[in-house]
Amino acid sequence: MLKAIREIRSNRVVVYHPKDRERDELIAHIRRIGCEVEAIWPPRESIKEDADVIFMLFREDGCTQSLLKALAERDCQATLIAMVEFESPKVMEAVVRAGVASIVTKPIRAFGLLTSLVLARTITAREKNLLDRVRKLEDKLDGLRRLEKAKAILISRKGVSEQQAYDSIRMRAMSARVSIDVVCSSIIGADELNGL
């Protein structure tokens, strides 16, 4: 947790909130924490590329819809913290759909802001690590499926055992200095061409 608190100072923060006293206070609090901060209003059609943390005002008037669309289209990796004035069903639905990592209620106070920042960044990092692990496992599973399919093709075409099919694939990969997955993909591709 101490590491997360130290690292929070290196974050680039963007605040999407109309210019008013509250926004100015929020920016001052974020600067006191040690973050680089930029305020943007009115919302643009695109999201600031280098943002690590985005504070976004969620309200019922739909101002945030273009930002939410831009976040979804860009697959934004920034941590999203919602600022909410009141808890209407429409606002809460938008907050949940947006994948918000933390919520700051209005009126904004300095107390709890650092905690929200640190927890939101920690949650986002944990989620990213889990998604990376899931992607790697899915890739591995896809590779195993290709291996099984390539072995089945060799077994049916050449009349060899499962072990002989695997050894053949492994030897081809070693001699061509490519991965087993590349050899499996070529065997499957060749089989599909022959099947046409």
LINQUIWO-V934917 format. One record per residue. N is the residue number from 1. RES is the residue in one letter. SS is DSSP state (helix for helix, strand for strand, loop for the rest). PHI is phi as a letter, one per 40 degrees, with the letter a starting at -180 (999 if undefined). Layout:
N_RES_SS_PHI ; N_RES_SS_PHI
This chain:
1_M_loop_999 ; 2_L_helix_c ; 3_K_helix_c ; 4_A_helix_c ; 5_I_helix_c ; 6_R_helix_c ; 7_E_helix_c ; 8_I_helix_c ; 9_R_loop_c ; 10_S_loop_c ; 11_N_loop_c ; 12_R_strand_c ; 13_V_strand_b ; 14_V_strand_b ; 15_V_strand_b ; 16_Y_strand_b ; 17_H_loop_a ; 18_P_loop_d ; 19_K_loop_c ; 20_D_loop_a ; 21_R_helix_c ; 22_E_helix_c ; 23_R_helix_c ; 24_D_helix_c ; 25_E_helix_c ; 26_L_helix_c ; 27_I_helix_c ; 28_A_helix_c ; 29_H_helix_c ; 30_I_helix_c ; 31_R_helix_c ; 32_R_helix_c ; 33_I_helix_c ; 34_G_loop_h ; 35_C_loop_c ; 36_E_strand_c ; 37_V_strand_b ; 38_E_strand_b ; 39_A_strand_b ; 40_I_strand_b ; 41_W_loop_a ; 42_P_loop_c ; 43_P_loop_c ; 44_R_loop_c ; 45_E_loop_c ; 46_S_loop_b ; 47_I_loop_c ; 48_K_loop_d ; 49_E_loop_c ; 50_D_loop_c ; 51_A_loop_c ; 52_D_loop_c ; 53_V_strand_b ; 54_I_strand_b ; 55_F_strand_c ; 56_M_strand_b ; 57_L_strand_c ; 58_F_strand_b ; 59_R_loop_a ; 60_E_loop_c ; 61_D_loop_c ; 62_G_loop_g ; 63_C_loop_d ; 64_T_loop_c ; 65_Q_helix_d ; 66_S_helix_c ; 67_L_helix_c ; 68_L_helix_c ; 69_K_helix_c ; 70_A_helix_c ; 71_L_helix_c ; 72_A_helix_c ; 73_E_helix_c ; 74_R_helix_c ; 75_D_loop_f ; 76_C_loop_c ; 77_Q_loop_c ; 78_A_loop_c ; 79_T_strand_c ; 80_L_strand_b ; 81_I_strand_b ; 82_A_strand_c ; 83_M_strand_b ; 84_V_strand_b ; 85_E_loop_c ; 86_F_loop_a ; 87_E_loop_c ; 88_S_loop_c ; 89_P_helix_d ; 90_K_helix_c ; 91_V_helix_c ; 92_M_helix_c ; 93_E_helix_c ; 94_A_helix_c ; 95_V_helix_c ; 96_V_helix_c ; 97_R_helix_c ; 98_A_helix_c ; 99_G_loop_g ; 100_V_loop_c ; 101_A_loop_c ; 102_S_strand_a ; 103_I_strand_b ; 104_V_strand_b ; 105_T_strand_c ; 106_K_loop_c ; 107_P_loop_c ; 108_I_loop_c ; 109_R_loop_b ; 110_A_loop_c ; 111_F_loop_c ; 112_G_loop_g ; 113_L_helix_c ; 114_L_helix_c ; 115_T_helix_c ; 116_S_helix_c ; 117_L_helix_c ; 118_V_helix_c ; 119_L_helix_c ; 120_A_helix_c ; 121_R_helix_c ; 122_T_helix_c ; 123_I_helix_c ; 124_T_helix_c ; 125_A_helix_c ; 126_R_helix_c ; 127_E_helix_c ; 128_K_helix_c ; 129_N_helix_c ; 130_L_helix_c ; 131_L_helix_c ; 132_D_helix_c ; 133_R_helix_c ; 134_V_helix_c ; 135_R_helix_c ; 136_K_helix_c ; 137_L_helix_c ; 138_E_helix_c ; 139_D_helix_c ; 140_K_helix_c ; 141_L_helix_c ; 142_D_helix_c ; 143_G_helix_c ; 144_L_helix_c ; 145_R_helix_c ; 146_R_helix_c ; 147_L_helix_c ; 148_E_helix_c ; 149_K_helix_c ; 150_A_helix_c ; 151_K_helix_c ; 152_A_helix_c ; 153_I_helix_c ; 154_L_helix_c ; 155_I_helix_c ; 156_S_helix_c ; 157_R_helix_c ; 158_K_helix_b ; 159_G_loop_g ; 160_V_loop_b ; 161_S_loop_c ; 162_E_helix_c ; 163_Q_helix_c ; 164_Q_helix_c ; 165_A_helix_c ; 166_Y_helix_c ; 167_D_helix_c ; 168_S_helix_c ; 169_I_helix_c ; 170_R_helix_c ; 171_M_helix_c ; 172_R_helix_c ; 173_A_helix_c ; 174_M_helix_c ; 175_S_helix_c ; 176_A_helix_c ; 177_R_loop_f ; 178_V_loop_b ; 179_S_loop_c ; 180_I_helix_c ; 181_D_helix_c ; 182_V_helix_c ; 183_V_helix_c ; 184_C_helix_c ; 185_S_helix_c ; 186_S_helix_c ; 187_I_helix_c ; 188_I_helix_c ; 189_G_helix_c ; 190_A_helix_c ; 191_D_helix_c ; 192_E_helix_c ; 193_L_helix_c ; 194_N_helix_c ; 195_G_helix_c ; 196_L_loop_c
